[in-house]
Amino acid sequence: MSKSIKLLAAIGFVATVAACGSGQTDEEYVVVAPEPISQEPTYTGKYK
């Protein structure tokens, strides 16, 4: 292999390792249950 191809491969490898390493953050994700859009009909005992 020529020196330029080895240099480009090494730069690509270093860039890949740097990109993968910088994305690791300890963020906490909070999931909130959505409110219902409409309420369920209540049972009245008779048909209306």
mmCIF entry with sequence, helices, sheets and N, C-alpha, C, O atoms, coordinates in Angstrom:
data_MODEL
# 
_entry.id   MODEL 
# 
_entity.id                         1 
_entity.type                       polymer 
_entity.pdbx_number_of_molecules   1 
# 
_entity_poly.entity_id                      1 
_entity_poly.type                           'polypeptide(L)' 
_entity_poly.nstd_linkage                   no 
_entity_poly.nstd_monomer                   no 
_entity_poly.pdbx_seq_one_letter_code       MSKSIKLLAAIGFVATVAACGSGQTDEEYVVVAPEPISQEPTYTGKYK 
_entity_poly.pdbx_seq_one_letter_code_can   MSKSIKLLAAIGFVATVAACGSGQTDEEYVVVAPEPISQEPTYTGKYK 
_entity_poly.pdbx_strand_id                 A 
# 
loop_
_entity_poly_seq.entity_id 
_entity_poly_seq.num 
_entity_poly_seq.mon_id 
_entity_poly_seq.hetero 
1 1  MET n 
1 2  SER n 
1 3  LYS n 
1 4  SER n 
1 5  ILE n 
1 6  LYS n 
1 7  LEU n 
1 8  LEU n 
1 9  ALA n 
1 10 ALA n 
1 11 ILE n 
1 12 GLY n 
1 13 PHE n 
1 14 VAL n 
1 15 ALA n 
1 16 THR n 
1 17 VAL n 
1 18 ALA n 
1 19 ALA n 
1 20 CYS n 
1 21 GLY n 
1 22 SER n 
1 23 GLY n 
1 24 GLN n 
1 25 THR n 
1 26 ASP n 
1 27 GLU n 
1 28 GLU n 
1 29 TYR n 
1 30 VAL n 
1 31 VAL n 
1 32 VAL n 
1 33 ALA n 
1 34 PRO n 
1 35 GLU n 
1 36 PRO n 
1 37 ILE n 
1 38 SER n 
1 39 GLN n 
1 40 GLU n 
1 41 PRO n 
1 42 THR n 
1 43 TYR n 
1 44 THR n 
1 45 GLY n 
1 46 LYS n 
1 47 TYR n 
1 48 LYS n 
# 
_struct_asym.id          A 
_struct_asym.entity_id   1 
# 
_struct_conf.conf_type_id            HELX_P 
_struct_conf.id                      HELX_P1 
_struct_conf.pdbx_PDB_helix_id       AA1 
_struct_conf.beg_label_comp_id       LYS 
_struct_conf.beg_label_asym_id       A 
_struct_conf.beg_label_seq_id        3 
_struct_conf.pdbx_beg_PDB_ins_code   ? 
_struct_conf.end_label_comp_id       SER 
_struct_conf.end_label_asym_id       A 
_struct_conf.end_label_seq_id        22 
_struct_conf.pdbx_end_PDB_ins_code   ? 
_struct_conf.beg_auth_comp_id        LYS 
_struct_conf.beg_auth_asym_id        A 
_struct_conf.beg_auth_seq_id         3 
_struct_conf.end_auth_comp_id        SER 
_struct_conf.end_auth_asym_id        A 
_struct_conf.end_auth_seq_id         22 
_struct_conf.pdbx_PDB_helix_class    1 
_struct_conf.details                 ? 
_struct_conf.pdbx_PDB_helix_length   20 
# 
_struct_conf_type.id          HELX_P 
_struct_conf_type.criteria    ? 
_struct_conf_type.reference   ? 
# 
loop_
_atom_site.group_PDB 
_atom_site.id 
_atom_site.type_symbol 
_atom_site.label_atom_id 
_atom_site.label_alt_id 
_atom_site.label_comp_id 
_atom_site.label_asym_id 
_atom_site.label_entity_id 
_atom_site.label_seq_id 
_atom_site.pdbx_PDB_ins_code 
_atom_site.Cartn_x 
_atom_site.Cartn_y 
_atom_site.Cartn_z 
_atom_site.occupancy 
_atom_site.B_iso_or_equiv 
_atom_site.pdbx_formal_charge 
_atom_site.auth_seq_id 
_atom_site.auth_comp_id 
_atom_site.auth_asym_id 
_atom_site.auth_atom_id 
_atom_site.pdbx_PDB_model_num 
ATOM 1   N N  . MET A 1 1  ? 0.849   -1.184 0.000  1.00 0.00 ? 1  MET A N  1 
ATOM 2   C CA . MET A 1 1  ? 0.000   0.000  0.000  1.00 0.00 ? 1  MET A CA 1 
ATOM 3   C C  . MET A 1 1  ? 0.886   1.235  0.000  1.00 0.00 ? 1  MET A C  1 
ATOM 4   O O  . MET A 1 1  ? 1.982   1.242  0.559  1.00 0.00 ? 1  MET A O  1 
ATOM 5   N N  . SER A 1 2  ? 0.392   2.248  -0.625 1.00 0.00 ? 2  SER A N  1 
ATOM 6   C CA . SER A 1 2  ? 1.175   3.480  -0.631 1.00 0.00 ? 2  SER A CA 1 
ATOM 7   C C  . SER A 1 2  ? 0.986   4.226  0.683  1.00 0.00 ? 2  SER A C  1 
ATOM 8   O O  . SER A 1 2  ? 0.055   3.964  1.444  1.00 0.00 ? 2  SER A O  1 
ATOM 9   N N  . LYS A 1 3  ? 1.885   5.149  0.922  1.00 0.00 ? 3  LYS A N  1 
ATOM 10  C CA . LYS A 1 3  ? 1.840   5.889  2.191  1.00 0.00 ? 3  LYS A CA 1 
ATOM 11  C C  . LYS A 1 3  ? 0.593   6.765  2.292  1.00 0.00 ? 3  LYS A C  1 
ATOM 12  O O  . LYS A 1 3  ? 0.059   6.952  3.385  1.00 0.00 ? 3  LYS A O  1 
ATOM 13  N N  . SER A 1 4  ? 0.123   7.303  1.166  1.00 0.00 ? 4  SER A N  1 
ATOM 14  C CA . SER A 1 4  ? -1.052  8.178  1.216  1.00 0.00 ? 4  SER A CA 1 
ATOM 15  C C  . SER A 1 4  ? -2.313  7.393  1.592  1.00 0.00 ? 4  SER A C  1 
ATOM 16  O O  . SER A 1 4  ? -3.167  7.905  2.316  1.00 0.00 ? 4  SER A O  1 
ATOM 17  N N  . ILE A 1 5  ? -2.432  6.163  1.107  1.00 0.00 ? 5  ILE A N  1 
ATOM 18  C CA . ILE A 1 5  ? -3.600  5.344  1.442  1.00 0.00 ? 5  ILE A CA 1 
ATOM 19  C C  . ILE A 1 5  ? -3.567  4.977  2.923  1.00 0.00 ? 5  ILE A C  1 
ATOM 20  O O  . ILE A 1 5  ? -4.601  4.998  3.590  1.00 0.00 ? 5  ILE A O  1 
ATOM 21  N N  . LYS A 1 6  ? -2.388  4.640  3.437  1.00 0.00 ? 6  LYS A N  1 
ATOM 22  C CA . LYS A 1 6  ? -2.255  4.324  4.858  1.00 0.00 ? 6  LYS A CA 1 
ATOM 23  C C  . LYS A 1 6  ? -2.579  5.535  5.724  1.00 0.00 ? 6  LYS A C  1 
ATOM 24  O O  . LYS A 1 6  ? -3.219  5.412  6.769  1.00 0.00 ? 6  LYS A O  1 
ATOM 25  N N  . LEU A 1 7  ? -2.128  6.712  5.276  1.00 0.00 ? 7  LEU A N  1 
ATOM 26  C CA . LEU A 1 7  ? -2.400  7.940  6.027  1.00 0.00 ? 7  LEU A CA 1 
ATOM 27  C C  . LEU A 1 7  ? -3.898  8.244  6.050  1.00 0.00 ? 7  LEU A C  1 
ATOM 28  O O  . LEU A 1 7  ? -4.443  8.600  7.095  1.00 0.00 ? 7  LEU A O  1 
ATOM 29  N N  . LEU A 1 8  ? -4.564  8.106  4.904  1.00 0.00 ? 8  LEU A N  1 
ATOM 30  C CA . LEU A 1 8  ? -6.011  8.348  4.846  1.00 0.00 ? 8  LEU A CA 1 
ATOM 31  C C  . LEU A 1 8  ? -6.773  7.337  5.700  1.00 0.00 ? 8  LEU A C  1 
ATOM 32  O O  . LEU A 1 8  ? -7.751  7.693  6.357  1.00 0.00 ? 8  LEU A O  1 
ATOM 33  N N  . ALA A 1 9  ? -6.332  6.084  5.695  1.00 0.00 ? 9  ALA A N  1 
ATOM 34  C CA . ALA A 1 9  ? -6.990  5.073  6.513  1.00 0.00 ? 9  ALA A CA 1 
ATOM 35  C C  . ALA A 1 9  ? -6.806  5.365  7.995  1.00 0.00 ? 9  ALA A C  1 
ATOM 36  O O  . ALA A 1 9  ? -7.735  5.188  8.783  1.00 0.00 ? 9  ALA A O  1 
ATOM 37  N N  . ALA A 1 10 ? -5.616  5.811  8.379  1.00 0.00 ? 10 ALA A N  1 
ATOM 38  C CA . ALA A 1 10 ? -5.368  6.137  9.786  1.00 0.00 ? 10 ALA A CA 1 
ATOM 39  C C  . ALA A 1 10 ? -6.190  7.344  10.224 1.00 0.00 ? 10 ALA A C  1 
ATOM 40  O O  . ALA A 1 10 ? -6.730  7.355  11.330 1.00 0.00 ? 10 ALA A O  1 
ATOM 41  N N  . ILE A 1 11 ? -6.290  8.350  9.374  1.00 0.00 ? 11 ILE A N  1 
ATOM 42  C CA . ILE A 1 11 ? -7.091  9.541  9.706  1.00 0.00 ? 11 ILE A CA 1 
ATOM 43  C C  . ILE A 1 11 ? -8.568  9.163  9.818  1.00 0.00 ? 11 ILE A C  1 
ATOM 44  O O  . ILE A 1 11 ? -9.258  9.637  10.721 1.00 0.00 ? 11 ILE A O  1 
ATOM 45  N N  . GLY A 1 12 ? -9.057  8.321  8.920  1.00 0.00 ? 12 GLY A N  1 
ATOM 46  C CA . GLY A 1 12 ? -10.446 7.864  8.988  1.00 0.00 ? 12 GLY A CA 1 
ATOM 47  C C  . GLY A 1 12 ? -10.722 7.072  10.247 1.00 0.00 ? 12 GLY A C  1 
ATOM 48  O O  . GLY A 1 12 ? -11.781 7.216  10.859 1.00 0.00 ? 12 GLY A O  1 
ATOM 49  N N  . PHE A 1 13 ? -9.767  6.229  10.638 1.00 0.00 ? 13 PHE A N  1 
ATOM 50  C CA . PHE A 1 13 ? -9.933  5.432  11.855 1.00 0.00 ? 13 PHE A CA 1 
ATOM 51  C C  . PHE A 1 13 ? -9.971  6.330  13.086 1.00 0.00 ? 13 PHE A C  1 
ATOM 52  O O  . PHE A 1 13 ? -10.805 6.142  13.971 1.00 0.00 ? 13 PHE A O  1 
ATOM 53  N N  . VAL A 1 14 ? -9.074  7.296  13.140 1.00 0.00 ? 14 VAL A N  1 
ATOM 54  C CA . VAL A 1 14 ? -9.044  8.214  14.291 1.00 0.00 ? 14 VAL A CA 1 
ATOM 55  C C  . VAL A 1 14 ? -10.319 9.045  14.342 1.00 0.00 ? 14 VAL A C  1 
ATOM 56  O O  . VAL A 1 14 ? -10.857 9.281  15.424 1.00 0.00 ? 14 VAL A O  1 
ATOM 57  N N  . ALA A 1 15 ? -10.806 9.491  13.197 1.00 0.00 ? 15 ALA A N  1 
ATOM 58  C CA . ALA A 1 15 ? -12.038 10.274 13.161 1.00 0.00 ? 15 ALA A CA 1 
ATOM 59  C C  . ALA A 1 15 ? -13.232 9.439  13.616 1.00 0.00 ? 15 ALA A C  1 
ATOM 60  O O  . ALA A 1 15 ? -14.113 9.940  14.315 1.00 0.00 ? 15 ALA A O  1 
ATOM 61  N N  . THR A 1 16 ? -13.260 8.166  13.220 1.00 0.00 ? 16 THR A N  1 
ATOM 62  C CA . THR A 1 16 ? -14.359 7.285  13.627 1.00 0.00 ? 16 THR A CA 1 
ATOM 63  C C  . THR A 1 16 ? -14.339 7.041  15.134 1.00 0.00 ? 16 THR A C  1 
ATOM 64  O O  . THR A 1 16 ? -15.382 7.088  15.786 1.00 0.00 ? 16 THR A O  1 
ATOM 65  N N  . VAL A 1 17 ? -13.165 6.783  15.681 1.00 0.00 ? 17 VAL A N  1 
ATOM 66  C CA . VAL A 1 17 ? -13.050 6.552  17.115 1.00 0.00 ? 17 VAL A CA 1 
ATOM 67  C C  . VAL A 1 17 ? -13.425 7.808  17.894 1.00 0.00 ? 17 VAL A C  1 
ATOM 68  O O  . VAL A 1 17 ? -14.078 7.724  18.933 1.00 0.00 ? 17 VAL A O  1 
ATOM 69  N N  . ALA A 1 18 ? -13.013 8.973  17.395 1.00 0.00 ? 18 ALA A N  1 
ATOM 70  C CA . ALA A 1 18 ? -13.345 10.228 18.076 1.00 0.00 ? 18 ALA A CA 1 
ATOM 71  C C  . ALA A 1 18 ? -14.843 10.501 18.022 1.00 0.00 ? 18 ALA A C  1 
ATOM 72  O O  . ALA A 1 18 ? -15.419 10.975 19.001 1.00 0.00 ? 18 ALA A O  1 
ATOM 73  N N  . ALA A 1 19 ? -15.476 10.210 16.897 1.00 0.00 ? 19 ALA A N  1 
ATOM 74  C CA . ALA A 1 19 ? -16.915 10.463 16.760 1.00 0.00 ? 19 ALA A CA 1 
ATOM 75  C C  . ALA A 1 19 ? -17.720 9.523  17.648 1.00 0.00 ? 19 ALA A C  1 
ATOM 76  O O  . ALA A 1 19 ? -18.721 9.936  18.232 1.00 0.00 ? 19 ALA A O  1 
ATOM 77  N N  . CYS A 1 20 ? -17.302 8.280  17.757 1.00 0.00 ? 20 CYS A N  1 
ATOM 78  C CA . CYS A 1 20 ? -18.029 7.324  18.596 1.00 0.00 ? 20 CYS A CA 1 
ATOM 79  C C  . CYS A 1 20 ? -17.800 7.600  20.083 1.00 0.00 ? 20 CYS A C  1 
ATOM 80  O O  . CYS A 1 20 ? -18.696 7.380  20.897 1.00 0.00 ? 20 CYS A O  1 
ATOM 81  N N  . GLY A 1 21 ? -16.645 8.066  20.431 1.00 0.00 ? 21 GLY A N  1 
ATOM 82  C CA . GLY A 1 21 ? -16.331 8.315  21.831 1.00 0.00 ? 21 GLY A CA 1 
ATOM 83  C C  . GLY A 1 21 ? -16.975 9.562  22.375 1.00 0.00 ? 21 GLY A C  1 
ATOM 84  O O  . GLY A 1 21 ? -17.284 9.629  23.564 1.00 0.00 ? 21 GLY A O  1 
ATOM 85  N N  . SER A 1 22 ? -17.189 10.565 21.524 1.00 0.00 ? 22 SER A N  1 
ATOM 86  C CA . SER A 1 22 ? -17.735 11.833 22.016 1.00 0.00 ? 22 SER A CA 1 
ATOM 87  C C  . SER A 1 22 ? -19.247 11.774 22.216 1.00 0.00 ? 22 SER A C  1 
ATOM 88  O O  . SER A 1 22 ? -19.800 12.640 22.893 1.00 0.00 ? 22 SER A O  1 
ATOM 89  N N  . GLY A 1 23 ? -19.928 10.790 21.654 1.00 0.00 ? 23 GLY A N  1 
ATOM 90  C CA . GLY A 1 23 ? -21.382 10.714 21.749 1.00 0.00 ? 23 GLY A CA 1 
ATOM 91  C C  . GLY A 1 23 ? -21.878 10.053 23.012 1.00 0.00 ? 23 GLY A C  1 
ATOM 92  O O  . GLY A 1 23 ? -23.089 9.935  23.200 1.00 0.00 ? 23 GLY A O  1 
ATOM 93  N N  . GLN A 1 24 ? -20.987 9.617  23.886 1.00 0.00 ? 24 GLN A N  1 
ATOM 94  C CA . GLN A 1 24 ? -21.417 8.918  25.090 1.00 0.00 ? 24 GLN A CA 1 
ATOM 95  C C  . GLN A 1 24 ? -21.614 9.919  26.221 1.00 0.00 ? 24 GLN A C  1 
ATOM 96  O O  . GLN A 1 24 ? -20.657 10.345 26.869 1.00 0.00 ? 24 GLN A O  1 
ATOM 97  N N  . THR A 1 25 ? -22.872 10.287 26.445 1.00 0.00 ? 25 THR A N  1 
ATOM 98  C CA . THR A 1 25 ? -23.200 11.192 27.543 1.00 0.00 ? 25 THR A CA 1 
ATOM 99  C C  . THR A 1 25 ? -24.173 10.483 28.470 1.00 0.00 ? 25 THR A C  1 
ATOM 100 O O  . THR A 1 25 ? -24.938 9.624  28.033 1.00 0.00 ? 25 THR A O  1 
ATOM 101 N N  . ASP A 1 26 ? -24.148 10.833 29.723 1.00 0.00 ? 26 ASP A N  1 
ATOM 102 C CA . ASP A 1 26 ? -25.040 10.223 30.707 1.00 0.00 ? 26 ASP A CA 1 
ATOM 103 C C  . ASP A 1 26 ? -26.258 11.114 30.901 1.00 0.00 ? 26 ASP A C  1 
ATOM 104 O O  . ASP A 1 26 ? -26.379 11.810 31.910 1.00 0.00 ? 26 ASP A O  1 
ATOM 105 N N  . GLU A 1 27 ? -27.154 11.085 29.930 1.00 0.00 ? 27 GLU A N  1 
ATOM 106 C CA . GLU A 1 27 ? -28.375 11.873 30.012 1.00 0.00 ? 27 GLU A CA 1 
ATOM 107 C C  . GLU A 1 27 ? -29.494 10.980 30.537 1.00 0.00 ? 27 GLU A C  1 
ATOM 108 O O  . GLU A 1 27 ? -29.555 9.789  30.230 1.00 0.00 ? 27 GLU A O  1 
ATOM 109 N N  . GLU A 1 28 ? -30.370 11.573 31.329 1.00 0.00 ? 28 GLU A N  1 
ATOM 110 C CA . GLU A 1 28 ? -31.493 10.836 31.877 1.00 0.00 ? 28 GLU A CA 1 
ATOM 111 C C  . GLU A 1 28 ? -32.737 11.188 31.075 1.00 0.00 ? 28 GLU A C  1 
ATOM 112 O O  . GLU A 1 28 ? -33.075 12.362 30.923 1.00 0.00 ? 28 GLU A O  1 
ATOM 113 N N  . TYR A 1 29 ? -33.415 10.169 30.565 1.00 0.00 ? 29 TYR A N  1 
ATOM 114 C CA . TYR A 1 29 ? -34.617 10.384 29.774 1.00 0.00 ? 29 TYR A CA 1 
ATOM 115 C C  . TYR A 1 29 ? -35.840 10.159 30.657 1.00 0.00 ? 29 TYR A C  1 
ATOM 116 O O  . TYR A 1 29 ? -35.918 9.166  31.381 1.00 0.00 ? 29 TYR A O  1 
ATOM 117 N N  . VAL A 1 30 ? -36.793 11.088 30.594 1.00 0.00 ? 30 VAL A N  1 
ATOM 118 C CA . VAL A 1 30 ? -38.010 10.999 31.388 1.00 0.00 ? 30 VAL A CA 1 
ATOM 119 C C  . VAL A 1 30 ? -39.172 10.824 30.425 1.00 0.00 ? 30 VAL A C  1 
ATOM 120 O O  . VAL A 1 30 ? -39.350 11.617 29.501 1.00 0.00 ? 30 VAL A O  1 
ATOM 121 N N  . VAL A 1 31 ? -39.963 9.777  30.648 1.00 0.00 ? 31 VAL A N  1 
ATOM 122 C CA . VAL A 1 31 ? -41.127 9.510  29.803 1.00 0.00 ? 31 VAL A CA 1 
ATOM 123 C C  . VAL A 1 31 ? -42.369 9.895  30.587 1.00 0.00 ? 31 VAL A C  1 
ATOM 124 O O  . VAL A 1 31 ? -42.587 9.410  31.697 1.00 0.00 ? 31 VAL A O  1 
ATOM 125 N N  . VAL A 1 32 ? -43.182 10.768 30.006 1.00 0.00 ? 32 VAL A N  1 
ATOM 126 C CA . VAL A 1 32 ? -44.396 11.246 30.659 1.00 0.00 ? 32 VAL A CA 1 
ATOM 127 C C  . VAL A 1 32 ? -45.588 10.642 29.930 1.00 0.00 ? 32 VAL A C  1 
ATOM 128 O O  . VAL A 1 32 ? -45.662 10.686 28.702 1.00 0.00 ? 32 VAL A O  1 
ATOM 129 N N  . ALA A 1 33 ? -46.522 10.076 30.693 1.00 0.00 ? 33 ALA A N  1 
ATOM 130 C CA . ALA A 1 33 ? -47.721 9.491  30.096 1.00 0.00 ? 33 ALA A CA 1 
ATOM 131 C C  . ALA A 1 33 ? -48.616 10.610 29.566 1.00 0.00 ? 33 ALA A C  1 
ATOM 132 O O  . ALA A 1 33 ? -48.886 11.570 30.288 1.00 0.00 ? 33 ALA A O  1 
ATOM 133 N N  . PRO A 1 34 ? -49.077 10.506 28.326 1.00 0.00 ? 34 PRO A N  1 
ATOM 134 C CA . PRO A 1 34 ? -49.914 11.569 27.760 1.00 0.00 ? 34 PRO A CA 1 
ATOM 135 C C  . PRO A 1 34 ? -51.305 11.570 28.377 1.00 0.00 ? 34 PRO A C  1 
ATOM 136 O O  . PRO A 1 34 ? -51.825 10.529 28.775 1.00 0.00 ? 34 PRO A O  1 
ATOM 137 N N  . GLU A 1 35 ? -51.892 12.750 28.447 1.00 0.00 ? 35 GLU A N  1 
ATOM 138 C CA . GLU A 1 35 ? -53.257 12.885 28.952 1.00 0.00 ? 35 GLU A CA 1 
ATOM 139 C C  . GLU A 1 35 ? -54.233 12.353 27.902 1.00 0.00 ? 35 GLU A C  1 
ATOM 140 O O  . GLU A 1 35 ? -53.976 12.490 26.706 1.00 0.00 ? 35 GLU A O  1 
ATOM 141 N N  . PRO A 1 36 ? -55.349 11.747 28.325 1.00 0.00 ? 36 PRO A N  1 
ATOM 142 C CA . PRO A 1 36 ? -56.318 11.267 27.342 1.00 0.00 ? 36 PRO A CA 1 
ATOM 143 C C  . PRO A 1 36 ? -56.975 12.440 26.614 1.00 0.00 ? 36 PRO A C  1 
ATOM 144 O O  . PRO A 1 36 ? -57.214 13.497 27.198 1.00 0.00 ? 36 PRO A O  1 
ATOM 145 N N  . ILE A 1 37 ? -57.256 12.234 25.343 1.00 0.00 ? 37 ILE A N  1 
ATOM 146 C CA . ILE A 1 37 ? -57.850 13.303 24.538 1.00 0.00 ? 37 ILE A CA 1 
ATOM 147 C C  . ILE A 1 37 ? -59.313 13.521 24.941 1.00 0.00 ? 37 ILE A C  1 
ATOM 148 O O  . ILE A 1 37 ? -59.756 14.661 25.082 1.00 0.00 ? 37 ILE A O  1 
ATOM 149 N N  . SER A 1 38 ? -60.049 12.443 25.124 1.00 0.00 ? 38 SER A N  1 
ATOM 150 C CA . SER A 1 38 ? -61.445 12.563 25.551 1.00 0.00 ? 38 SER A CA 1 
ATOM 151 C C  . SER A 1 38 ? -61.699 11.526 26.635 1.00 0.00 ? 38 SER A C  1 
ATOM 152 O O  . SER A 1 38 ? -60.998 10.517 26.715 1.00 0.00 ? 38 SER A O  1 
ATOM 153 N N  . GLN A 1 39 ? -62.698 11.774 27.465 1.00 0.00 ? 39 GLN A N  1 
ATOM 154 C CA . GLN A 1 39 ? -63.008 10.850 28.538 1.00 0.00 ? 39 GLN A CA 1 
ATOM 155 C C  . GLN A 1 39 ? -63.910 9.734  28.035 1.00 0.00 ? 39 GLN A C  1 
ATOM 156 O O  . GLN A 1 39 ? -64.678 9.910  27.089 1.00 0.00 ? 39 GLN A O  1 
ATOM 157 N N  . GLU A 1 40 ? -63.803 8.608  28.673 1.00 0.00 ? 40 GLU A N  1 
ATOM 158 C CA . GLU A 1 40 ? -64.650 7.474  28.322 1.00 0.00 ? 40 GLU A CA 1 
ATOM 159 C C  . GLU A 1 40 ? -66.080 7.759  28.794 1.00 0.00 ? 40 GLU A C  1 
ATOM 160 O O  . GLU A 1 40 ? -66.269 8.399  29.828 1.00 0.00 ? 40 GLU A O  1 
ATOM 161 N N  . PRO A 1 41 ? -67.076 7.297  28.055 1.00 0.00 ? 41 PRO A N  1 
ATOM 162 C CA . PRO A 1 41 ? -68.455 7.497  28.516 1.00 0.00 ? 41 PRO A CA 1 
ATOM 163 C C  . PRO A 1 41 ? -68.717 6.667  29.769 1.00 0.00 ? 41 PRO A C  1 
ATOM 164 O O  . PRO A 1 41 ? -68.220 5.549  29.900 1.00 0.00 ? 41 PRO A O  1 
ATOM 165 N N  . THR A 1 42 ? -69.497 7.224  30.680 1.00 0.00 ? 42 THR A N  1 
ATOM 166 C CA . THR A 1 42 ? -69.807 6.510  31.926 1.00 0.00 ? 42 THR A CA 1 
ATOM 167 C C  . THR A 1 42 ? -71.084 5.704  31.776 1.00 0.00 ? 42 THR A C  1 
ATOM 168 O O  . THR A 1 42 ? -71.979 6.075  31.017 1.00 0.00 ? 42 THR A O  1 
ATOM 169 N N  . TYR A 1 43 ? -71.160 4.628  32.486 1.00 0.00 ? 43 TYR A N  1 
ATOM 170 C CA . TYR A 1 43 ? -72.334 3.740  32.416 1.00 0.00 ? 43 TYR A CA 1 
ATOM 171 C C  . TYR A 1 43 ? -73.436 4.339  33.288 1.00 0.00 ? 43 TYR A C  1 
ATOM 172 O O  . TYR A 1 43 ? -73.204 4.645  34.458 1.00 0.00 ? 43 TYR A O  1 
ATOM 173 N N  . THR A 1 44 ? -74.650 4.511  32.718 1.00 0.00 ? 44 THR A N  1 
ATOM 174 C CA . THR A 1 44 ? -75.761 5.103  33.452 1.00 0.00 ? 44 THR A CA 1 
ATOM 175 C C  . THR A 1 44 ? -76.808 4.063  33.847 1.00 0.00 ? 44 THR A C  1 
ATOM 176 O O  . THR A 1 44 ? -77.706 4.373  34.630 1.00 0.00 ? 44 THR A O  1 
ATOM 177 N N  . GLY A 1 45 ? -76.716 2.855  33.333 1.00 0.00 ? 45 GLY A N  1 
ATOM 178 C CA . GLY A 1 45 ? -77.671 1.819  33.714 1.00 0.00 ? 45 GLY A CA 1 
ATOM 179 C C  . GLY A 1 45 ? -78.766 1.603  32.691 1.00 0.00 ? 45 GLY A C  1 
ATOM 180 O O  . GLY A 1 45 ? -79.316 0.504  32.622 1.00 0.00 ? 45 GLY A O  1 
ATOM 181 N N  . LYS A 1 46 ? -79.100 2.586  31.907 1.00 0.00 ? 46 LYS A N  1 
ATOM 182 C CA . LYS A 1 46 ? -80.161 2.467  30.891 1.00 0.00 ? 46 LYS A CA 1 
ATOM 183 C C  . LYS A 1 46 ? -79.607 2.985  29.564 1.00 0.00 ? 46 LYS A C  1 
ATOM 184 O O  . LYS A 1 46 ? -78.673 3.785  29.516 1.00 0.00 ? 46 LYS A O  1 
ATOM 185 N N  . TYR A 1 47 ? -80.220 2.496  28.503 1.00 0.00 ? 47 TYR A N  1 
ATOM 186 C CA . TYR A 1 47 ? -79.874 3.040  27.189 1.00 0.00 ? 47 TYR A CA 1 
ATOM 187 C C  . TYR A 1 47 ? -80.487 4.404  27.010 1.00 0.00 ? 47 TYR A C  1 
ATOM 188 O O  . TYR A 1 47 ? -81.618 4.625  27.443 1.00 0.00 ? 47 TYR A O  1 
ATOM 189 N N  . LYS A 1 48 ? -79.805 5.295  26.407 1.00 0.00 ? 48 LYS A N  1 
ATOM 190 C CA . LYS A 1 48 ? -80.364 6.632  26.175 1.00 0.00 ? 48 LYS A CA 1 
ATOM 191 C C  . LYS A 1 48 ? -80.536 6.888  24.722 1.00 0.00 ? 48 LYS A C  1 
ATOM 192 O O  . LYS A 1 48 ? -80.994 7.962  24.334 1.00 0.00 ? 48 LYS A O  1 
# 
